[in-house]
Amino acid sequence: MEEACEIARLPEELVSAALARTSPRDACRAAAVSPAFRAAADSDAVWARFLPPGALPPLADGELAAPAPPSSKKELFLRLSAGPALLQDRLSVWLDRETGAKCYMLSARNLFIVWGDTPQYWTWIPLEDSRFSEGAQLMHVCWFEIRGKIHSKMLSQDTTYAAYMVFKTTYNFYGLDFPVQEASISAGATNSTRKVCLQGNDDDDGEGGVPENYRPMVPFPRLRLRRRNRRVVSHEENVALPQQRADGWMELELGEFLNEGGDDGEVSISLVETKGGNWKSGLIVQGIEIRRKKSG
């Protein structure tokens, strides 16, 4: 009780200044300590420091308007960290709940997809479980190439990000497991490349067989042996595989990069497989997500 009285004697401005140097999580915890802390922890002076410096990119009409516009800096932060808000140029943005770092998803329409406007190779379909109204569905290609870009100034400075391809597969997909794809990220003077695979090994049986929905381009016995070999090679070469997301989509980490700041430059991201000549089909692309890379 005596400690609570001592806290209550501190000027609210002093408490706010101290909390503004912590994190959004710490400020929320501090609000539960005492009524004296709650007023300071909920103040605009604190949450203005957690919001990204400068103006956010222009939001699409009606975003954050329902059920009513945010009435405080804290409410604005909590809404932007609760889920993505649409921007005017086919992107979505949200804030990392722990740090306030800006995160984005580039919609499929915002990406460069080779043959993306040729219906026999790619087609555009409506999406019911995405903030974006449509996605790109791969019909039939052997030259697979998807690229995306974002200006460095849109991202938070001195923040390590990771980029993810967000996708699904149709019931009759094929050709996404071999050859493996190459993912590249270029940010400033840094370039990184890694081997990835859009199709994991979860659909293989214990004997290295072929899933029922796989449409072979070579005789079945030969394909069976090659698929068994592919699983071993992927393990030995440390090929990154996709993970299931809570929203029902899959994500494949394409790499990471440090955004050191500055108004010039851009981050370029690519996912390519053009050397094997194998036909591929059945991929549904929602977009490329760029979010803060969490340690561990």
C-alpha positions in Angstrom: 0.0 0.0 0.0 2.9 2.4 0.9 4.5 1.6 -2.5 1.3 2.4 -4.3 1.1 5.7 -2.6 4.6 6.6 -3.6 3.8 5.7 -7.2 0.7 7.9 -7.1 2.9 10.9 -6.1 4.9 10.7 -9.3 3.8 13.2 -12.0 1.9 11.6 -14.8 4.2 13.2 -17.3 7.2 11.5 -15.7 5.6 8.1 -15.7 4.5 8.6 -19.4 8.0 9.6 -20.4 9.4 6.4 -18.7 6.8 4.1 -20.3 7.3 5.6 -23.7 10.9 4.2 -23.6 9.7 0.6 -23.0 7.5 -1.4 -25.4 3.8 -1.8 -26.2 3.7 -5.0 -24.2 5.3 -3.3 -21.2 2.9 -0.4 -21.3 -0.1 -2.7 -21.3 1.4 -4.6 -18.3 2.1 -1.3 -16.5 -1.6 -0.3 -16.9 -2.5 -3.2 -14.6 -0.1 -2.2 -11.9 -2.1 0.6 -10.3 -4.6 3.3 -11.2 -1.7 5.8 -11.2 0.1 3.9 -13.9 -3.0 3.2 -15.9 -3.6 6.9 -16.8 0.0 7.3 -17.9 0.1 4.0 -19.8 -3.0 4.7 -21.8 -2.0 8.3 -22.7 -1.4 9.5 -26.3 2.1 10.6 -25.2 3.1 7.0 -24.7 1.4 5.4 -27.7 2.5 8.1 -30.1 6.1 6.8 -29.5 5.0 3.2 -30.4 3.4 4.2 -33.7 5.7 4.4 -36.7 7.3 7.8 -37.1 5.8 9.9 -39.9 2.5 9.2 -41.6 1.3 5.7 -42.5 0.7 5.0 -46.2 -2.8 6.0 -47.4 -5.4 3.5 -46.3 -8.2 2.4 -48.5 -11.5 4.0 -48.1 -13.4 2.9 -45.0 -10.4 1.1 -43.3 -10.4 1.5 -39.5 -13.7 3.4 -39.7 -15.9 0.6 -38.2 -17.4 0.5 -35.7 -16.0 4.0 -35.2 -12.7 5.7 -36.0 -9.9 5.2 -33.3 -10.4 7.7 -30.5 -6.8 7.5 -29.2 -3.3 6.6 -30.2 -3.5 3.4 -28.2 -6.7 2.3 -29.9 -5.1 3.1 -33.3 -2.1 1.0 -32.4 -4.2 -1.9 -31.2 -6.4 -1.9 -34.3 -3.3 -1.8 -36.6 -1.6 -4.6 -34.7 -4.8 -6.8 -34.6 -4.9 -7.4 -38.3 -4.0 -6.0 -41.7 -5.6 -2.8 -43.1 -5.8 -2.4 -46.8 -3.8 0.4 -48.6 -4.8 2.1 -51.7 -2.3 0.4 -53.9 -3.1 -3.3 -53.5 -1.1 -3.8 -50.3 -2.0 -4.4 -46.7 -0.3 -3.1 -43.6 -0.2 -3.9 -39.9 2.0 -3.2 -36.9 4.1 -5.8 -35.1 2.5 -6.0 -31.7 5.8 -6.3 -29.8 7.7 -3.5 -31.4 5.4 -1.4 -33.6 7.4 -2.3 -36.8 5.5 -1.9 -40.0 4.6 -5.1 -41.8 3.1 -5.6 -45.3 1.7 -8.0 -47.7 2.1 -7.4 -51.4 -1.0 -8.8 -53.1 -0.7 -11.1 -56.1 -1.8 -8.2 -58.3 1.1 -6.2 -56.9 3.7 -8.9 -58.0 5.4 -9.5 -61.3 4.3 -12.9 -62.5 5.8 -14.2 -65.8 2.8 -15.1 -68.0 0.5 -13.8 -65.3 -1.8 -12.2 -67.8 -2.0 -15.2 -70.1 -5.1 -17.3 -69.1 -3.7 -20.6 -70.4 -0.8 -20.2 -67.9 -2.2 -18.2 -65.0 -5.8 -17.1 -64.2 -7.2 -14.7 -61.6 -9.7 -16.1 -59.1 -11.8 -14.5 -56.3 -10.6 -15.1 -52.7 -13.1 -15.4 -49.9 -10.5 -15.9 -47.1 -8.2 -12.9 -47.7 -8.2 -9.2 -47.4 -7.5 -9.1 -51.1 -10.4 -9.7 -53.5 -8.4 -12.0 -55.9 -5.4 -14.2 -56.2 -3.4 -15.8 -59.0 -3.9 -19.4 -59.8 -1.2 -21.3 -61.7 -2.7 -23.3 -64.6 0.2 -24.8 -66.4 3.8 -23.4 -66.8 7.3 -24.8 -67.0 8.9 -21.3 -66.6 8.0 -20.3 -63.0 9.0 -16.7 -61.9 7.4 -14.4 -59.4 9.0 -11.1 -58.2 8.0 -8.4 -55.8 9.4 -5.0 -54.7 8.9 -2.6 -51.8 10.6 0.7 -51.1 12.9 0.6 -48.1 11.4 3.8 -46.7 8.0 2.1 -46.2 9.6 -0.3 -43.7 10.8 0.4 -40.2 14.4 1.3 -39.8 17.0 -1.0 -38.1 14.6 -3.9 -38.2 15.2 -7.4 -39.4 12.5 -8.7 -41.7 11.6 -12.0 -43.3 9.6 -12.4 -46.5 7.1 -15.2 -47.0 5.2 -16.5 -50.0 1.6 -17.0 -48.9 -0.3 -19.6 -51.0 -2.5 -22.6 -51.3 -2.6 -25.6 -53.6 -5.5 -27.0 -55.5 -6.6 -30.6 -55.2 -4.8 -31.5 -58.5 -1.5 -29.7 -58.1 1.7 -31.2 -59.6 5.3 -30.3 -60.3 5.8 -28.0 -57.3 8.2 -30.4 -55.5 10.9 -30.9 -58.1 13.1 -29.2 -59.1 13.2 -27.1 -55.9 12.8 -23.4 -56.4 15.3 -20.6 -55.7 14.3 -17.7 -53.5 16.4 -14.4 -53.5 16.2 -11.2 -51.6 18.2 -8.0 -52.4 18.2 -5.1 -50.0 20.8 -2.4 -50.4 24.2 -4.0 -50.8 23.0 -7.3 -49.3 21.9 -10.2 -51.5 20.8 -13.6 -50.2 19.7 -16.8 -52.1 18.3 -20.0 -50.7 16.7 -23.2 -51.9 13.0 -23.6 -51.1 10.2 -26.0 -52.0 6.5 -25.0 -52.3 5.5 -28.6 -51.8 6.5 -30.3 -48.5 6.9 -33.9 -47.8 3.8 -34.3 -45.6 1.9 -35.8 -48.5 4.4 -38.6 -49.1 3.7 -42.0 -47.6 6.3 -43.9 -45.6 7.5 -45.8 -48.6 8.2 -42.8 -50.8 5.0 -43.3 -52.9 3.1 -40.7 -55.0 0.0 -38.9 -53.7 -3.2 -39.7 -55.4 -3.5 -36.1 -56.7 -0.1 -36.2 -58.4 -0.2 -36.3 -62.2 3.0 -38.0 -63.5 4.8 -36.8 -66.6 7.0 -39.9 -66.6 6.2 -43.6 -66.1 5.1 -44.3 -62.6 7.9 -46.7 -61.5 10.6 -44.2 -62.5 8.7 -41.3 -60.8 8.4 -43.3 -57.6 12.1 -43.7 -57.4 12.9 -40.1 -58.2 10.5 -38.8 -55.6 12.1 -40.9 -52.9 15.5 -39.5 -53.9 14.1 -35.9 -53.8 13.1 -36.2 -50.2 16.6 -37.3 -49.2 18.3 -34.5 -51.3 15.9 -31.8 -49.8 16.9 -32.9 -46.3 20.6 -32.9 -47.1 20.6 -29.6 -48.9 18.6 -27.9 -46.2 15.7 -26.9 -48.5 13.2 -24.6 -46.7 9.7 -26.1 -46.7 6.3 -24.4 -46.2 4.4 -24.2 -42.9 0.7 -24.1 -42.2 -0.7 -20.7 -41.0 -3.5 -20.1 -38.5 -5.6 -18.5 -41.2 -5.6 -21.7 -43.3 -3.0 -20.6 -45.9 0.5 -21.9 -46.3 3.6 -19.8 -46.0 7.2 -20.4 -47.3 10.0 -18.3 -45.9 12.0 -16.9 -48.8 14.7 -15.3 -46.7 15.5 -12.4 -44.4 17.1 -9.0 -44.5 18.0 -6.0 -42.3 16.4 -2.7 -43.2 19.0 -0.2 -42.1 16.9 2.8 -42.9 17.2 5.7 -45.4 14.8 7.0 -47.9 16.4 5.6 -51.0 16.5 2.0 -52.3 14.1 -0.9 -52.4 13.9 -4.5 -51.4 13.5 -7.0 -54.2 12.1 -10.5 -53.6 11.9 -13.4 -56.1 10.8 -17.0 -56.3 12.0 -18.7 -59.5 12.4 -22.2 -61.1 13.3 -21.9 -64.8 16.0 -24.6 -65.2 14.2 -27.9 -64.9 11.7 -27.6 -67.7 9.1 -29.5 -65.7 5.5 -28.5 -65.9 3.8 -27.2 -62.8 0.2 -26.5 -61.9 -2.2 -25.9 -59.0 -0.7 -23.1 -57.0 -2.9 -20.2 -55.7 -0.9 -17.1 -54.7 -2.3 -14.6 -52.2 0.9 -12.5 -52.1 4.3 -12.0 -50.4 4.3 -11.1 -46.8 7.1 -9.0 -45.2 7.1 -9.0 -41.5 9.5 -8.5 -38.6 11.7 -11.5 -38.1 11.3 -12.7 -34.5 14.4 -14.1 -32.8 14.5 -17.7 -31.9 
